């Protein structure tokens, strides 16, 4: 690691192969915590290159405990996090809206690192049990169109850096990797990223795959559609700059979509929105992101039609009914 660190301190970048090797070595426990912290810090101080991002991604995918859910052709709805906005759990709520509309979802997530409550925090608080058991995951997605892939269980490399990331408390390049390393290798993905630069990199890397993808970034810094300013959409068939009006939804203020600050309050917001009892702003922002995922899965849908479907799914309680059935199913080891 000393050679790698000196290389980086000289303002040099890593090749794809070097990046892959370093992450494999981190996973293998070959470096101490100080070395790993120094390595992570480099990428907080400068932009990551496409080669580095690709190398890190390839290492995590090669090392992960893969789960085969190809028969269900699932979609993942996952943001990088790291936008510092501390919103409520929008993509996780959107996952239930999408699943309630018959689209299979393999939701990849983790505990919050740079936010107070990640998807795994809120789901765990509400009674979801995480597992790597493929049979359990299949039963969950077969019966409820959704299962949950808790990143630390599937990515050995994460175990070495998890405590360090938590201690640092700021976004690292692992935030950039999260959406790209779903262990189910889904062929459909809705991805939110915290910068336009990263959106471009993601677009380039996804172009090299056979994934149907939609990448989102709101221009005032959100890794999802926040409805607080125009947002960029980069997908396998278009690139567009849209706003709330294009979705038939209101423009929002940032304080209207903030999270609760604690896991308990985040769980309370989560249930209210899922029951159709959220504020107009909360319902609107979940509908916007759900609509993008529905359109990614079903390209024949017009965007405003997808928004209407998503909104009705929340307001009718259909999304909550699915969630409640999942929680109450005593015969299911919930993934």
Buried (B, 14 or more C-beta within 10 A) or exposed (E): BEEBBEBBEEEEBBEBEBBBBBBBBBBEEEBEEEBBBBBBBBBEEEEBBBBBBBBBBBBBBEBBEBBEBEEBBBBBBBBBBBBEBBBBBBBBBBBBBBBBBEBBBBBBBBBBBBBBBBBBBBBBBBEBEBBBEBEBBBBBBBBBBBBBBBBBBBBBBBEBBBEBBEEBEEBBBBBBBBBBBBBBBBBBBBBBBBBBEBBBBBBEBBEEEEBBBBBBBBBEBBBBBBBBBBBBBBBBEEEEEBBBEBBBBEBBEBEBBEBBEEBEBBBBBBBBBBBBBBBEBBBBBBBBBBBBBBBBBBEEBEBEBBBBBBBBBBBEBBBBBBBBEBBEBEEBEBB
